[in-house]
Amino acid sequence: MKTHLKFQFRIGITLLLSTVILNQKALAKTINYTGDYKNNPVTVQYTFSETSEENIITSIIMAENFYEKNTTHLKNKQLHKMIQYTQNEIDNEFFDWQVFKSNGNYLITFYNKKFNEYFRTTIDSSRNPMSLQGLIYLIQKDSLYLNKFLKINLITPWKSIIPIKFYVKKETVLQMNSSTIPIYVIDMEIDFFFSQFLPKTTIWVTKLKPHILLKQSGFNGNYTITNIETVLTPQHFLDN
């Protein structure tokens, strides 16, 4: 259960976008964030690339004693492939983790570099696992509205499936960099019978679709977008 709680509180760590780059294969968007995790200054970068066949989400988390890179591939809003490399002295986590969908199953490999342990297993695709990075992308693309309630099965190292629910609890505005932005406030938590006793992660996203994540607050950290003017369109802002 301790591992499950740790990954709940890290739901907000990994967040989103900053400049637009167009190449022959995909339109890529990158969002940068700064904040703190367990009182350690952290920067986060998310890059979203879309092609006609799949969506690729790459996240990088960096601190003085923390580096993590995750690349998630989605097809038809389902997890197709995920590769993660983690060197995290804050939580004492050092591993390589891969998830691949093949023949109706997900093949999972996990190598704990600290203890030199290697695991390999499969889970049935009917469990519909989703990475945290994929969840952030799906929220962007979803049609959100006040009081909307959704569930998703979050996969965490090395093969745990944690049911997550999120609820659009409020429609309001957020003041950032002398601008006013209409937003939705969303609560996210583990979907267990005693979840009401656990701390929640709260995220603030733009009301206008795509629902860009602007800030996050959780048990172990807080993060805020740093390049809002280059990420949002004029339509995202409220006329002053």
Protein Blocks (a to p, Z undefined) as FASTA:
>chain_A
ZZmmmmmmmmmmpccdfbdcddfkbccddddddddeehiacdddddddddfkbccddddd
ddfkbccddddddeehiafbdcdddddfknopacddddddeehiacdddddfklopacdd
dddfklopadfklmmmmmmmpccdehiacdddddddfkbccddddddfbdcdddeehiac
dddddddddddfklmmpccddddddfbdcdddfbdcdfkbccddfblmlmpcfklpccZZ
